[in-house]
């Protein structure tokens, strides 16, 4: 081509050159417009540059197609091999990708894609976890682990956490608060049941907007809820009457720890503690952490019961609170009691005390 163009530059006519070399006039004019005045090396470089540009254009088009394919995938990320395998299958079936190209776009090695997964699907375990989460929506993954062990399931807690994440059963905390920094002395825990009771109030409203309150009484040793009284008004006289009702079944405690509410600082309560000879220890004003057991119980009640239900009437609220209280004492595992329920912990402590007496 460059030789023909040089002959033309030397003075030969275009028609004679085309007749001599068997080239059409249109082809000769195209060569002259594109490669006129070039050497052989320049023409080779220009041709190589055109080939390289074509390759780059093809790669850019494929990259844009891969990006659009990944954007069409469900979910924003592909963190696990299972999700990457599904992305490869989708690209091969819907976009017509070859296996190697689909694996490269999804970020998975073809050998990993072809290797069948050996992990069990755990269908029964996932079904049981979904049933537990529908019954107890605010439990997360630690307490279901205890409940599964009670039912005879032997499963590692890390595997259970992974399955809860995959099934979308993890529970997010509602809100948050700033915590003060510094060291605090740990709360003294009683050494036996009925040594110290904690009192606290929780308020809520019915679906019609009417407010009601609850008096919670907790045994600090076993964390057992001794009473959860629901009413629109709870005076000091009513509080004393409820404490007497509990004492008829369990006896009076050595100490009662309330907050500084008006019902618990009234003359009726002062007279009650003087008549019953019970030690009455108020917490410091503005220091609810000094009454941590009942505060923790009230938080669990609000999270798992009050925020989950709408109460049509006072009777409806009393029935649901009574059912939840029985479940808390008899079935719900308590993380502060090594996964035992309050009743199991109280019974075990009695057995331990009887055993110590027998040994002595």
WOWO-V427608 format. One record per residue. N is the residue number from 1. D_LAST is the distance of its C-alpha to the last C-alpha in Angstrom with 1 decimal. Layout:
# WOWO-V427608
n: <N;N>
d_last: <D_LAST;D_LAST>
This chain:
# WOWO-V427608
n: <1;2;3;4;5;6;7;8;9;10;11;12;13;14;15;16;17;18;19;20;21;22;23;24;25;26;27;28;29;30;31;32;33;34;35;36;37;38;39;40;41;42;43;44;45;46;47;48;49;50;51;52;53;54;55;56;57;58;59;60;61;62;63;64;65;66;67;68;69;70;71;72;73;74;75;76;77;78;79;80;81;82;83;84;85;86;87;88;89;90;91;92;93;94;95;96;97;98;99;100;101;102;103;104;105;106;107;108;109;110;111;112;113;114;115;116;117;118;119;120;121;122;123;124;125;126;127;128;129;130;131;132;133;134;135;136;137;138;139;140;141;142;143;144;145;146;147;148;149;150;151;152;153;154;155;156;157;158;159;160;161;162;163;164;165;166;167;168;169;170;171;172;173;174;175;176;177;178;179;180;181;182;183;184;185;186;187;188;189;190;191;192;193;194;195;196;197;198;199;200;201;202;203;204;205;206;207;208;209;210;211;212;213;214;215;216;217;218;219;220;221;222;223;224;225;226;227;228;229;230;231;232;233;234;235;236;237;238;239;240;241;242;243;244;245;246;247;248;249;250;251;252;253;254;255;256;257;258;259;260;261;262;263;264;265;266;267;268;269;270;271;272;273;274;275;276;277;278;279;280;281;282;283;284;285;286;287;288;289;290;291;292;293;294;295;296;297;298;299;300;301;302;303;304;305;306;307;308;309;310;311;312;313;314;315;316;317;318;319;320;321;322;323;324;325;326;327;328;329;330;331;332;333;334;335;336;337;338;339;340;341;342;343;344;345;346;347;348;349;350;351;352;353;354;355;356;357;358;359;360>
d_last: <114.5;114.9;118.0;119.7;119.0;120.5;123.6;124.0;123.6;126.4;128.9;128.6;128.6;125.7;127.5;128.7;125.1;123.7;126.4;126.0;122.2;121.8;119.7;120.2;121.4;118.3;116.0;118.2;118.1;114.2;114.0;116.4;114.4;111.1;111.9;115.3;115.6;112.5;112.1;110.4;107.2;107.0;107.4;104.7;102.3;103.1;102.5;99.2;98.2;99.0;96.9;93.9;94.3;94.2;91.0;89.4;90.4;88.9;85.6;85.6;86.2;83.5;81.0;81.9;81.4;78.0;76.9;78.2;76.4;73.1;73.5;74.0;70.6;67.8;65.4;66.1;64.4;63.9;60.7;59.5;61.3;61.2;63.1;65.5;66.2;67.0;69.3;71.1;71.6;72.9;75.4;76.6;77.1;78.4;80.1;81.3;79.7;79.5;76.0;76.3;77.5;74.9;72.1;73.5;73.7;70.2;68.8;67.5;68.6;70.5;68.4;65.3;67.1;68.2;64.8;62.9;59.5;56.6;53.9;52.8;53.8;50.4;52.2;49.2;46.9;49.5;50.1;46.4;46.2;49.2;47.8;44.6;46.7;48.9;45.9;44.1;46.8;44.8;42.0;43.6;42.1;38.4;37.2;39.5;37.9;34.5;36.3;38.2;35.1;33.7;37.0;36.8;39.1;38.5;40.5;40.3;40.1;43.2;45.2;44.0;45.2;48.5;49.1;48.3;50.9;53.4;53.0;53.2;49.8;48.5;48.0;49.6;48.0;50.0;51.4;49.7;49.4;49.6;46.4;46.3;45.6;43.3;39.6;37.2;33.7;31.2;29.9;26.4;24.3;21.9;18.2;18.0;20.6;23.0;22.6;26.1;29.1;32.3;35.8;38.9;42.3;44.3;48.0;50.3;53.5;54.9;57.8;60.2;59.1;57.1;54.1;50.6;47.2;43.6;40.6;37.4;34.0;31.2;27.4;26.9;23.4;24.4;28.1;28.8;32.1;31.5;35.2;38.6;41.2;44.8;47.7;50.9;49.7;46.2;46.5;44.0;44.0;43.3;40.4;38.8;39.5;37.8;34.7;34.5;34.9;31.9;29.8;30.7;28.7;25.9;25.9;27.3;25.9;25.0;28.0;31.1;33.0;36.7;39.9;42.9;44.8;47.0;45.0;41.8;43.5;45.4;45.5;43.9;40.7;40.7;40.9;38.2;35.6;36.7;36.3;32.9;31.5;30.4;30.6;33.5;33.9;37.2;37.8;40.6;44.0;45.0;41.6;40.3;38.0;35.7;35.1;34.8;32.6;35.0;37.9;36.8;36.4;39.8;41.3;40.0;41.3;44.7;45.0;43.9;45.0;47.4;49.6;49.8;51.0;53.8;52.9;55.7;54.4;51.4;50.2;50.5;48.4;45.7;45.5;45.2;42.6;40.5;40.8;40.0;36.9;35.6;36.3;34.6;31.4;31.4;33.5;34.3;32.3;31.2;31.7;29.2;26.4;27.2;29.6;27.3;28.5;27.0;25.8;24.3;22.4;21.2;20.1;18.3;16.4;15.3;14.2;12.2;10.6;9.9;8.6;6.1;5.1;5.5;3.8;0.0>
